[in-house]
Amino acid sequence: MVESKSELRVVGLLSGTSVDGIDVAVASFRVAGDELTLTPLGHRELPYPEQLRQDVLAALPPAGSSAEQLTKLDTRIGQAFAEAAATAVADLAGGRADLVASLGQTVFHWVEGGTAEGTLQLGQPAWIAERTGLPVVADLRIRDVTAGGHGAPLASTLDVLWLRGAAEKQGRPVAALNIGGIANITVVHPDGTALAYDTGPGNALLDLAATEVTGGQRHSDVDGALASHGTVRQDLLSRLLADPYYARKPPKSTGKEYFHAAYLRQATEGLAPIDGPDLLATLTELTAATVAAECERHGVGTVVTSGGGLRNPALVAALRTRLTVVPSDENGLPSDGKEAYLSALLGWLTWNGLPATVPSATGARGPRLLGAITPGAGPLTLPHPHPRPVTRLRVVTPEKP
C-alpha cells in the first residue's frame, strides 16, 4: 500500500446496448474529505470495426451463441477496447494516465422472476493492460449481483453523488435519465436517498425498427426523421404499454435479451398494417411515455438527461411535452460521454477501496466494492483506502492552458 496520489487520471470505457461503438473518456480526480472533484479531460466515441459490430449483434439474444463465438468476441472486443484506451491516453490525457476502468460490452443480462441471476460483459481486460501498460478495473457488475442486486443501473453511483446538491436546492427530487438502448433513471432526493432502475426500452426497439424499415441502410432513426413523419398508432401503443415489465416494482433491470426483434414482431401481430413512419412514431412515444410515467411517479421536477437518445429530436420533443429536460452538458458532464465518465468514477472508487454501488438503486443487500483488477506493466501497488465515504461529486471545467 502507498499513499493515494493527489490526482488520479482514469480512462473510462464501455460500449452500450445499442452497440454503436466504444465510448471513452478521461477524468482527473481529486478528493478532499467527503467531496470528490471530477475534471473531464475529454471524451470520444470510436466506432467498432463493422464486422465486429455485426458479430456482436449476431451473438445477442434471442440468437444463440457458442463458446467459440464468445471466446472470439471476448478477445476482439478486448483488443478494440485496448486501442480505444491507448488513443485516449495519447489524445485526451496528454500521454499520462494512471488507471483504466472498463464496463465492457454487455452481451447477456440474466433476470428471472425479477431477480438478477447473472450478467456477462465481454472485452478481456488483459488486452487493455498489455496495450497501455496500465492497471485495469473491469467486470464491474457481477459483485452487486452476487449481493442480491441487479448490477444496474450503475449510473446511480455517479448520479447520487453529483445531483444531491441540486435536489437540496430545489427541495424536491431530481432525476438523471440516460437513454441508450435501454432507458434508466436515478431519482435523487434532497436527503441523499435514491432509487434507480431501467424504465424500459430507450433506443433498442427504435433501432430495430429503423433497420427493418430502411432495409438495413440505417441502424437508427437519424434525426428522428421517420418518426416525425408518422402518426402514433394507439392500438400498438396500448399493446406495448400492457407489458408487465412496466408494472413491476423497482429495483428492476432489463435489456436486449427482452426487448428484441422477435418481441417487436409479436407486438404487431394481428394488427392492421403499420407503415414505417407510424411504427417509429409509436415506438418513440413508448419510450417517452414510459420514462415520463416513472418520473411523474416520484414527483420529479428536473430531469438531467444524457445518452444517444438526445440525438433524436423527435424523442426529445416527446419528452419535453411531459418533463423539464436539461441536458447533462449544462451541468458540466457531456451527455455523449457521461457513461464513460461513470466508468472512470467506478474505477476510482474501486482503486481507493470504496464501495461503488447504491443498494437502494440496485437492490443489493449492501454496498460492495466492485470489479477485478488486472495489473499493468509494473507491480500492482494499491493506495491506502480512502478513510471516509465520498458523499458528493463536483464537476469542474478544466483549466485552459
SVG drawing of the C-alpha trace seen along z (x, -y; Angstrom):
<svg xmlns="http://www.w3.org/2000/svg" viewBox="-56 -29 63 52">
<polyline fill="none" stroke="black" stroke-width="0.4" points="0.0,0.0 1.1,-3.6 -0.4,-7.0 -3.0,-8.0 -1.9,-10.4 -3.3,-13.9 -4.6,-13.5 -5.6,-10.3 -6.2,-10.2 -8.6,-7.4 -9.6,-6.3 -13.3,-5.1 -14.5,-2.7 -17.8,-1.0 -20.0,0.0 -23.7,-0.3 -26.6,2.0 -27.0,0.1 -23.6,1.4 -22.9,-1.8 -19.2,-1.8 -16.8,-2.3 -17.3,-5.3 -14.1,-6.5 -13.4,-9.4 -10.5,-10.6 -11.2,-12.1 -8.9,-13.7 -10.0,-13.0 -9.0,-14.8 -10.6,-14.2 -10.8,-16.3 -12.7,-14.7 -16.0,-13.5 -16.1,-15.5 -14.6,-14.2 -13.8,-16.6 -14.1,-15.3 -12.4,-17.3 -13.5,-16.0 -10.4,-15.9 -12.2,-14.8 -14.3,-12.0 -14.8,-10.3 -17.0,-7.7 -14.9,-5.3 -16.7,-3.1 -16.4,0.7 -14.9,2.3 -18.1,3.0 -17.6,6.8 -17.0,6.9 -20.2,4.9 -22.2,7.3 -20.7,10.2 -21.6,8.7 -25.2,8.1 -25.4,11.7 -24.5,13.1 -27.1,11.1 -30.4,12.8 -32.6,14.2 -29.9,15.6 -27.9,18.5 -24.1,18.3 -21.4,20.8 -18.4,20.9 -16.3,20.4 -18.2,17.2 -18.0,15.8 -14.3,16.5 -13.5,14.8 -15.7,11.8 -14.1,11.5 -10.7,11.2 -11.7,9.0 -13.7,6.6 -10.8,6.5 -8.4,5.6 -10.8,2.9 -11.1,1.5 -7.3,1.6 -6.9,-0.6 -9.5,-2.9 -7.8,-3.2 -4.4,-3.9 -6.0,-6.5 -7.5,-8.2 -4.2,-8.2 -2.4,-9.8 -5.0,-12.2 -7.1,-13.1 -4.7,-12.6 -1.6,-14.2 0.2,-10.8 -0.3,-10.4 -2.9,-8.2 -2.9,-6.1 -5.7,-3.6 -8.2,-2.2 -11.8,-1.2 -13.9,0.8 -17.6,1.7 -17.1,3.8 -19.8,4.9 -22.8,6.5 -24.0,9.5 -26.4,11.0 -28.2,9.9 -29.9,12.9 -33.0,11.9 -35.7,14.5 -38.8,13.6 -37.5,10.1 -34.2,11.4 -30.9,10.9 -29.1,14.2 -26.0,13.3 -24.6,10.9 -21.9,11.2 -19.7,8.4 -17.1,9.1 -13.8,7.3 -10.9,9.2 -9.1,6.6 -5.7,8.2 -5.6,6.9 -6.1,3.3 -3.4,3.8 -1.0,5.2 -1.6,2.4 -1.5,-0.5 0.8,0.8 -1.8,-0.5 -3.8,1.5 -7.4,2.2 -10.5,2.4 -13.1,4.5 -16.0,6.9 -17.8,4.2 -21.3,5.5 -21.2,9.0 -20.3,8.3 -23.5,6.4 -25.5,9.3 -23.9,11.7 -25.1,9.4 -28.7,9.7 -28.7,6.6 -29.2,6.2 -25.7,4.9 -27.6,2.0 -28.1,-0.8 -24.6,-1.7 -25.1,-5.2 -26.9,-5.7 -23.5,-5.8 -22.5,-9.0 -26.0,-10.5 -26.4,-10.4 -23.1,-12.0 -23.5,-14.6 -27.1,-15.6 -27.7,-15.7 -26.9,-19.4 -29.4,-20.2 -32.1,-18.2 -31.3,-20.1 -31.5,-23.4 -34.8,-22.6 -36.3,-21.0 -37.7,-18.1 -36.4,-15.1 -34.2,-15.5 -33.8,-12.7 -31.0,-11.6 -32.1,-9.9 -29.8,-8.0 -31.3,-6.9 -29.2,-4.2 -30.5,-1.0 -32.4,-0.8 -33.5,-3.9 -32.8,-4.2 -33.5,-6.8 -31.9,-7.7 -34.2,-9.6 -32.2,-11.6 -34.0,-13.1 -32.8,-16.1 -31.7,-13.9 -29.4,-11.9 -31.6,-8.8 -32.1,-7.5 -33.9,-4.9 -32.7,-3.8 -33.9,-1.3 -34.4,-0.6 -37.7,-2.1 -37.8,-0.1 -36.6,-0.5 -34.7,-3.6 -33.4,-3.2 -33.5,0.6 -36.8,1.1 -36.4,-2.2 -33.1,-1.0 -34.6,2.4 -37.5,0.8 -35.3,-1.7 -33.1,1.1 -36.1,3.1 -37.9,0.1 -34.8,-1.1 -33.8,2.4 -30.6,2.2 -29.5,-1.1 -29.8,-2.8 -29.3,-1.4 -31.2,-4.2 -33.9,-6.8 -31.3,-9.5 -32.6,-13.0 -36.0,-11.4 -36.7,-11.8 -39.0,-8.7 -40.9,-9.3 -41.5,-13.0 -43.4,-12.0 -45.5,-9.3 -48.6,-9.2 -48.8,-7.2 -50.8,-4.0 -52.8,-3.8 -53.6,-0.1 -49.9,0.8 -49.0,-1.6 -51.7,-0.2 -50.5,3.3 -46.9,2.3 -47.8,0.4 -49.6,3.5 -46.2,5.3 -45.9,6.5 -42.4,5.1 -43.7,1.5 -45.9,2.5 -43.1,4.4 -41.8,2.5 -38.1,1.5 -35.4,2.3 -35.5,3.9 -33.4,4.2 -33.8,5.3 -32.0,5.4 -32.0,6.6 -32.5,10.1 -36.1,9.0 -36.7,6.1 -35.6,7.7 -36.7,8.1 -39.0,11.1 -40.6,9.1 -41.4,6.3 -42.8,8.7 -45.0,10.3 -46.3,6.9 -47.5,6.1 -49.1,9.5 -52.8,9.3 -52.9,5.5 -53.7,3.7 -50.6,3.0 -48.3,0.3 -46.2,-1.8 -42.6,-2.7 -43.1,-6.3 -46.1,-5.3 -44.1,-2.4 -41.2,-4.7 -43.6,-7.4 -45.3,-4.8 -42.0,-3.5 -40.8,-7.0 -44.0,-7.7 -43.5,-4.4 -40.0,-5.5 -41.2,-9.0 -44.4,-7.8 -42.7,-5.1 -39.9,-7.5 -42.3,-10.3 -44.6,-8.0 -41.8,-6.9 -40.5,-10.5 -44.0,-11.7 -44.5,-8.8 -41.6,-10.2 -42.6,-13.8 -39.5,-14.8 -39.1,-18.4 -36.0,-18.4 -34.6,-15.6 -30.9,-15.8 -30.6,-13.8 -27.7,-12.0 -27.1,-9.3 -27.6,-8.7 -31.3,-9.3 -30.6,-13.0 -29.5,-13.0 -33.1,-12.1 -35.1,-15.4 -38.4,-13.5 -37.7,-11.7 -36.5,-14.8 -39.6,-16.7 -41.9,-13.9 -40.1,-14.0 -40.4,-17.8 -44.1,-17.8 -44.1,-16.0 -41.0,-16.9 -38.4,-19.6 -35.4,-18.2 -31.9,-19.5 -29.0,-18.0 -26.2,-16.9 -23.9,-19.2 -25.5,-22.1 -24.3,-20.7 -20.7,-20.1 -20.8,-16.5 -21.0,-15.9 -24.2,-13.9 -22.4,-11.7 -19.6,-11.0 -21.4,-10.7 -21.4,-6.9 -17.7,-6.7 -17.0,-9.2 -19.2,-6.9 -16.8,-4.0 -13.9,-6.2 -15.6,-7.1 -16.3,-3.4 -12.6,-2.7 -11.5,-5.5 -13.8,-4.2 -12.5,-0.6 -8.9,-1.7 -9.3,-3.7 -11.1,-0.9 -14.5,-2.5 -17.9,-0.8 -19.2,-1.8 -22.9,-0.8 -26.1,-2.4 -28.0,0.5 -31.4,-1.3 -30.8,-1.6 -29.6,1.9 -31.4,3.8 -28.3,5.3 -28.1,6.2 -25.5,3.5 -22.7,1.5 -20.0,3.5 -16.5,2.9 -16.8,3.7 -14.6,5.3 -11.5,7.2 -8.1,5.6 -5.6,6.7 -2.1,5.5 -0.4,3.2 3.3,3.3 4.6,2.8 3.9,4.2 0.3,3.7 0.5,1.3 -2.8,0.0 -3.1,-3.1 -4.3,-3.1 -8.1,-3.0 -9.7,-6.5 -10.5,-6.9 -14.1,-8.1 -17.0,-7.6 -17.4,-10.1 -20.8,-11.7 -20.6,-14.4 -19.2,-14.8 -18.3,-18.2 -17.7,-18.5 -15.3,-21.3 -14.3,-22.8 -10.7,-22.0 -8.3,-24.9 -7.3,-26.3 -3.5,-26.0"/>
</svg>
